[in-house]
Amino acid sequence: MKVDGVFSGGGVKAFVFIGALQALEEENIYFERVAGTSAGALLAALIAAGYRAKEIKELFLEIEITQFQDQSRLSSALPFLKWVTLYKTMGLYRGGKFEQWIERLLKDKGIYTFSDIGLERLKIVAADITLNRVIVFPDDLMTAYHINPSSYSISKALRSSISIPYFFRPSNILNPLTKQKSLIVDGMILSNFPIWIFENTSGRKERPILGMQLTSPTPFSNMKQINNSVDLLKAMISTMRRATDQRYIHKNIADQILFFPVDEVEATDFDIPTNKRADLIVYGYKRTKKFLTKWKNRA
């Protein structure tokens, strides 16, 4: 069975998606088109490149995630400097090692640019804070930046989508025509779960859509305590991440979404131990198996 898949962002919580993929493959359910934001975009790209659940599981159980916290040499030698330079660089970590890592993984499958997998197969969501808009790679490259989408690097698009504000430095895109440089950050701030991306204006679906979101089905039921400026910033980001997407979900296709409430792990918990990663994968597997018993009859 072929479906279109959409994966939400959520940092290291996305380990649950690996278990979900394993369960889907056992039921002979595969993705024709995939889309995602941040960590969800990473999983989507690996699927589009031809990686199977077993390969992805091996990669993510073995990878040293903390390697992606790449600092300048000076900041590594003098840790207090990373906080001093945060004002200018707008991010604690460069993000270059992540881009190099995903570039190697895609290269192993003979994938470099969007043309290598087809322009309709993979959609990566990010946020352009210079132009104040959601950016969908590769769809918006020509209209927003005058860049040929066929030749654009998938690893660079992923580097943009995972740029958690203040954690990773923003990525940038230079418009070759206007010479305008745009700063690009994690798509979570505008659409953390872009389930709308495969919406058909005619109202007819080419194939079933299956979404995977790293929240509870009723995220608004959890009231937040806001006592200071830090709480206020976190609450505003959380609201931006969820409000628009949730409104679309409840009006349209809530019954086509796999929800994975993961509260005991933070998105940026890069030192998550192997046993905890394995637990998240098992959780994703079991929850997906249970979901599929009912969903397959509706799809």
C-alpha positions in Angstrom: 0.0 0.0 0.0 1.3 3.5 -0.9 0.7 6.5 1.2 1.9 10.1 1.6 3.6 10.8 4.9 4.1 13.9 7.0 6.5 14.0 10.0 6.5 16.7 12.7 9.6 18.2 14.3 10.6 17.3 17.8 14.4 16.9 17.9 15.6 13.6 19.5 12.0 12.7 20.3 11.8 11.6 16.6 13.4 8.3 17.5 9.8 7.1 17.9 9.4 7.5 14.1 11.9 4.7 13.5 9.7 2.2 15.3 6.7 3.5 13.4 8.5 2.9 10.1 9.3 -0.6 11.2 5.7 -1.3 12.0 4.5 0.2 8.6 7.0 -1.9 6.6 5.7 -5.1 8.4 2.2 -4.1 7.2 3.5 -3.5 3.6 2.8 0.2 3.9 5.3 2.5 2.1 5.6 6.2 1.4 5.2 7.6 -2.1 5.7 11.2 -1.0 7.1 12.5 2.3 7.3 15.9 4.0 8.5 17.1 7.3 9.9 19.9 9.6 13.2 19.7 11.4 13.8 16.2 12.7 10.7 15.1 10.8 12.3 16.5 7.6 15.4 14.4 8.3 13.4 11.2 8.6 11.5 12.1 5.4 14.7 12.7 3.5 16.1 9.4 4.5 12.9 7.6 3.4 12.9 9.4 0.1 16.6 8.5 -0.4 15.7 4.8 -0.1 16.7 4.0 3.5 14.6 1.3 5.2 13.6 1.2 8.9 16.4 -1.3 9.8 19.1 0.9 8.3 17.8 4.0 9.9 17.5 2.2 13.3 21.2 1.1 13.1 22.3 4.6 12.2 20.5 6.3 15.0 21.4 3.9 17.7 25.1 4.2 16.9 25.4 7.9 16.1 27.0 10.2 18.6 24.5 13.0 18.6 26.6 15.4 20.6 29.0 15.7 17.7 26.5 18.0 16.1 27.1 20.6 18.9 30.0 22.0 16.9 31.5 25.2 18.2 34.4 27.4 17.0 37.8 26.3 18.2 38.0 29.4 20.4 34.7 28.7 22.1 35.7 25.1 22.6 38.8 26.2 24.4 37.1 28.9 26.4 33.5 27.8 27.0 32.3 31.1 28.3 32.9 32.6 24.9 30.1 30.7 23.2 27.7 32.8 25.3 29.5 36.0 24.4 29.4 35.2 20.7 25.8 34.1 20.8 24.7 37.7 20.3 26.6 38.0 17.0 26.3 34.5 15.6 22.6 34.0 16.8 23.3 30.3 17.6 25.4 28.3 20.1 26.4 25.7 17.4 27.4 26.0 13.8 25.3 23.2 12.3 28.0 22.3 9.8 28.7 18.8 11.1 25.1 17.9 10.8 25.0 19.1 7.2 28.2 17.1 6.4 26.8 14.0 8.1 23.5 14.0 6.2 25.4 14.8 3.0 27.4 11.5 3.5 24.3 9.5 4.2 22.5 10.7 1.0 25.7 10.2 -1.0 25.7 6.6 0.0 22.4 6.3 -1.8 23.6 8.3 -4.8 21.5 11.3 -3.7 22.7 14.9 -3.8 20.0 17.3 -5.0 16.2 17.3 -5.2 16.4 16.3 -8.9 17.9 13.0 -7.8 14.7 11.9 -6.2 12.1 13.9 -8.1 10.9 17.4 -7.2 7.5 16.1 -5.9 8.8 13.3 -3.7 10.3 15.2 -0.8 9.1 18.5 0.9 11.2 20.1 3.6 9.7 23.0 5.7 11.7 25.8 7.1 11.1 29.5 8.2 12.5 32.5 6.4 12.7 35.2 9.2 14.0 37.8 6.7 11.0 37.4 4.4 8.6 36.5 7.2 7.3 33.4 5.6 7.2 29.6 5.6 9.5 28.1 3.0 8.9 24.7 1.4 12.0 23.2 -0.3 12.2 22.7 -3.2 8.8 24.3 -4.2 9.6 27.9 -3.1 13.2 28.1 -4.3 12.5 29.8 -7.6 9.7 32.1 -6.5 11.4 33.3 -3.3 15.1 33.2 -4.3 15.4 32.8 -8.1 17.2 29.5 -7.5 16.8 26.4 -9.6 15.2 23.8 -7.4 16.6 20.9 -9.3 20.2 21.6 -8.4 19.6 22.6 -4.8 21.3 20.4 -2.1 19.0 18.4 0.0 21.5 18.4 2.9 21.5 22.3 2.8 17.7 22.3 2.9 17.8 20.0 5.9 20.5 22.1 7.6 18.0 25.0 7.3 15.0 23.1 8.6 16.8 21.9 11.8 18.2 25.4 12.8 16.5 25.6 16.2 16.6 29.3 17.2 19.5 30.2 19.4 20.7 26.5 19.5 22.0 26.3 15.9 23.0 29.3 13.9 20.5 30.3 11.2 21.2 29.0 7.7 21.2 31.5 4.9 20.2 31.7 1.2 21.5 34.4 -1.1 19.2 35.4 -3.9 21.5 35.6 -7.0 19.3 38.1 -8.7 18.6 40.6 -5.9 21.7 39.8 -3.8 19.3 39.7 -0.8 20.4 37.3 2.0 17.7 35.5 3.9 18.2 33.9 7.3 16.5 30.6 7.6 15.6 28.8 10.9 13.8 25.7 12.1 10.4 25.4 10.4 8.9 24.6 13.8 8.3 28.3 14.5 5.7 28.5 11.8 4.6 25.0 10.9 5.9 22.2 13.1 3.6 19.6 11.5 2.9 20.6 7.8 0.1 18.2 7.3 -1.4 20.8 4.9 1.4 20.3 2.4 -0.2 17.5 0.4 -3.7 19.1 0.4 -5.4 18.8 -2.9 -7.4 21.9 -3.9 -9.8 19.6 -5.8 -10.7 17.8 -2.6 -9.6 14.5 -4.0 -6.7 12.5 -2.6 -4.2 10.7 -4.8 -3.6 8.3 -2.0 -4.1 8.2 1.8 -2.2 10.6 3.9 -0.6 9.4 7.1 0.8 12.0 9.6 3.0 11.4 12.6 3.1 14.0 15.3 5.2 14.1 18.5 2.4 15.5 20.7 -0.8 14.5 22.4 -4.0 14.5 20.3 -5.2 17.2 22.7 -2.2 19.5 23.1 -4.3 22.5 24.2 -5.5 20.7 27.3 -2.1 21.2 29.0 -2.2 24.6 30.6 1.1 26.3 30.9 2.3 28.2 34.0 3.9 31.5 32.9 5.8 33.2 35.7 8.7 35.0 34.1 10.2 36.2 30.8 11.8 32.8 30.1 8.4 31.0 30.5 6.9 33.7 28.3 9.4 33.0 25.5 8.9 29.3 25.7 5.1 29.7 25.7 5.2 31.9 22.6 7.3 29.5 20.7 5.1 26.6 21.7 2.0 28.5 20.6 3.6 29.4 17.2 4.6 25.8 16.7 1.1 24.3 17.3 -1.7 26.8 16.8 -2.0 26.9 13.0 -1.3 23.3 12.4 -3.7 22.2 15.1 -6.5 24.3 13.7 -6.0 22.6 10.3 -5.8 19.1 11.9 -9.1 19.4 13.8 -11.0 20.7 10.8 -9.7 18.1 8.4 -7.9 14.9 9.0 -7.3 14.2 12.7 -8.2 10.5 12.2 -5.2 10.1 9.8 -2.6 11.2 12.3 -0.5 9.0 14.6 0.1 11.0 17.8 3.1 10.2 19.9 3.0 12.0 23.3 6.7 12.1 24.4 7.1 14.3 27.5 10.0 12.7 29.3 12.5 13.7 26.7 13.5 17.2 25.6 14.0 17.9 21.9 17.6 19.1 22.4 18.5 16.2 24.7 21.5 15.3 22.5 23.1 13.2 25.1 20.2 10.7 25.3 21.6 7.3 26.1 21.3 4.3 23.8 18.8 2.4 26.0 16.5 5.4 26.0 16.7 5.7 22.2 15.7 2.0 22.0 12.8 2.6 24.4 11.5 5.4 22.1 11.8 3.2 19.1 9.8 0.4 20.8 7.2 2.9 21.9 6.8 4.1 18.3 6.5 0.5 17.0 3.8 -0.6 19.5 1.7 2.6 19.2 1.8 2.3 15.4 0.8 -1.3 15.4 -2.2 -0.5 17.6 -3.2 2.5 15.4 -3.0 0.5 12.1 -5.6 -2.1 13.3 -8.2 0.6 12.8 -6.6 3.0 10.3 -6.2 0.5 7.5 -9.9 0.0 7.3 -10.5 3.7 6.9 -7.7 4.6 4.5 
